[in-house]
Amino acid sequence: MVAWPRLALHQAVMALPYYWHTNPGMIRQASHALAHVLADR
């Protein structure tokens, strides 16, 4: 696995529960990153 997908996956997974109720923009970005990382597999 290349480094950037691992980093994106880590950041997205950590951001989702932390920002779920307070930052919808961060949730959209994290969800988008997760979709891209999982689509590359």
C-alpha positions as CSV (number, residue, x, y, z in Angstrom):
1,M,0.0,0.0,0.0
2,V,1.3,3.4,-0.9
3,A,1.7,5.9,2.0
4,W,-0.9,8.5,1.0
5,P,-3.9,6.0,1.1
6,R,-2.9,4.8,4.5
7,L,-2.6,8.4,5.8
8,A,-5.9,9.3,4.2
9,L,-7.6,6.3,5.7
10,H,-6.2,7.0,9.2
11,Q,-7.2,10.7,9.1
12,A,-10.7,9.9,7.8
13,V,-11.4,7.1,10.4
14,M,-10.2,9.4,13.2
15,A,-12.2,12.4,12.0
16,L,-15.5,10.7,11.5
17,P,-16.4,10.1,15.2
18,Y,-14.8,13.2,16.4
19,Y,-16.4,15.7,14.0
20,W,-19.7,13.8,13.3
21,H,-22.0,16.4,15.1
22,T,-19.8,19.5,14.9
23,N,-18.2,19.8,11.5
24,P,-20.2,18.5,8.5
25,G,-17.6,19.8,6.0
26,M,-15.0,17.6,7.7
27,I,-17.3,14.6,7.6
28,R,-17.9,15.1,3.8
29,Q,-14.2,15.3,3.2
30,A,-13.5,12.2,5.4
31,S,-16.2,10.3,3.7
32,H,-14.9,11.3,0.3
33,A,-11.4,10.2,1.2
34,L,-12.7,6.8,2.5
35,A,-14.6,6.2,-0.7
36,H,-11.5,6.8,-2.8
37,V,-9.2,4.7,-0.6
38,L,-11.7,1.8,-0.6
39,A,-12.3,2.1,-4.3
40,D,-8.6,1.7,-5.0
41,R,-8.4,-1.7,-3.3
